[in-house]
Amino acid sequence: MKALLTFSLNNYGLLVLTAAGAVLTLVVLCLKRRYVNEGVLFRRLPAEEHEVQGEKMRLDNHIDLEIALRKFHELGLESGDSGYAYWHEVGRLLKQAAGMQSRIHELSKELEQCRARLGKAD
């Protein structure tokens, strides 16, 4: 142990290198927290805002599917007949899911109205 201490005291480069490594590690961790975890670098929302954004999307579910459907069409044209049939079916399912989601939203509103009426009746 004494030999190791003597060696490290005689070689200041090792001490400086270790200290510099520790400082760089802390800087990288701070940058990661700031730019990656908090979403600054990739323009993501922090976790709390994701929940608020998700709630807004549930309430206001008007998503334009044209971009996705156009991309599916391009993929279908690139991949031949069987690929076109596949991507056409995926597009059809996407449209169907969007229709179901809007119907779910309508039924949720109706359910809230029914619950309000039942609450008034009691």
N, C-alpha and C positions, 0 to 999 in steps of 0.2 A: 504494500500500500504506500509505504514511504517512497519507494522507488518511482511509483507512478506519479505521486505528487511532485517529486523532484523533476521528473521528466517533463511534466506539463508546465511547471514554473520556468523551466529552461527553454521551452518552446512556446513563446507567446502566440505564435501563429495558430496553434491548436486552440488556444483559449479564444482568440479573436474569431476564428472560423466557427467555433461552437456558438459563441454569442451572436454572431451575424446570422447563423442558421436559425437560432431561436427567434430573433427579431423578424427575419423574413417569413418564418412560419406564422407568427402573429399577424404580420401585415397581410399575408395571403388569406388567413382565416377571416380577418376583418373585411377584406375586399370581397371574399366569397359571400359573407353574410350580407353585405351591403348590395352587391350587384347581382348576385344569383338568387339567394334566398328571398330577398325583398323584391325581386323582379325588375330592378332597374335595367340590368343588362339585356334581358330578353323581353322587356316590356310586359312582364306578367303582373298580375294583381297579387297582392299579399293574400294569405289564407282567409283573413276576415272579409276582405272585399270579394273573394271568390264566392263565399256563402251569400252575400248580398246580391252579387251578380246572378248567381244561380236562381235565387228567389225571384229576381226580376224576370229572368228568362221563363220561369214557370208561369208567371202571371201574364207576361206578354210574349206569347210564343209565335211570333210572326217571323219565320226564317225564310229567306229567299233560297229556294232549292235550285234555281236556274244554273248557278255556277257548278254545283255538284252534278246535275244532270248533263250539262254540257261536257264536263270532264268524262263522265261515264260514256257519253257518245263518242268522244275522241278515242278513249281506250278501246271501245268496241270496234271502231274502224281500224285501229292499229292491229288488233289481234285476230282478224279474220272472222269467218262465219260463226264458229262456235263461241268465240270470244264476244262477238257482237250480241249473240243471244244471251250470254251470261250477263253482260253489263246492262243490257236492256232489262233483264229480269231484276237486277239489283236496283236500277232506277225506278222500276215499277213498285218494288217493295218500299223504297224510300218515299215515294209519293203516297203509298198506302199508309205508311207509318205516320207521315205528317197529317194525313186526314184523320187517322185515329187519335192522334194527339189533340187536334183541334176539337174533335168530338168529346174527348175526355174533359177538356177544358170547359166545353159547354155544359156537360153533365155535372161537373163540379159546381158551376154557377147555379144550376137548377137545384142541386142538393142543398147548397147554402140557403137558397130561397125557401125551400121546403122546411128546412130546420128553423128558419126564422118564423115561418108561419106556425109551425108546431109550438115554438117558444111563446108566441103571442096567444095561442089557443089555451095554453096552460095557465 
